[in-house]
């Protein structure tokens, strides 16, 4: 019974969409109405309101961490084990993807997944975050960074903790991240994906989706006709 209650509670915690909440608090447009229409920190950033985006990121990450932390903290007292913690980890993530409070229209789960990973193992979260940062700064594509980090997260978990029930939860989140980013994968391949920091509705570059920003800039300069003196 405790396992069921903890799993349901985790799902409800995950169902709190900080992108929508912060947008209302700051008086900006609902993130489900512009850009990628995804209620997440990256899309809120497209509104140009950095404070709202940062708070969305922190809130979504915090709820993932909180659910796992509480489950782990009180597992012994409640007579539950690793399987329950794994279910809690997956439930809070699912709550973000399909929130009951917002008609099951949720975000893609990147920040919440990071929070969950930090709750399971701090070094797991740090390693996954480092992977995301390297790819994001190199290519300026949040989606690409999330996808690559999702591939490495289960590998990092195996190296740190071996194979157990919580690894299954990590793998499940990684697969769901790919599923939720299916449109982004298509945009990346077509060269239409928006870069980090681009405004709502900003057009993506028509080609070179995975081209390094410095190379893209050099290419643009090379194709620009020189001014006559």
Order of alpha helices (4+ residues) and beta strands (2+ residues): alpha-alpha-alpha-alpha-alpha-alpha-alpha-alpha-alpha-alpha-alpha-alpha
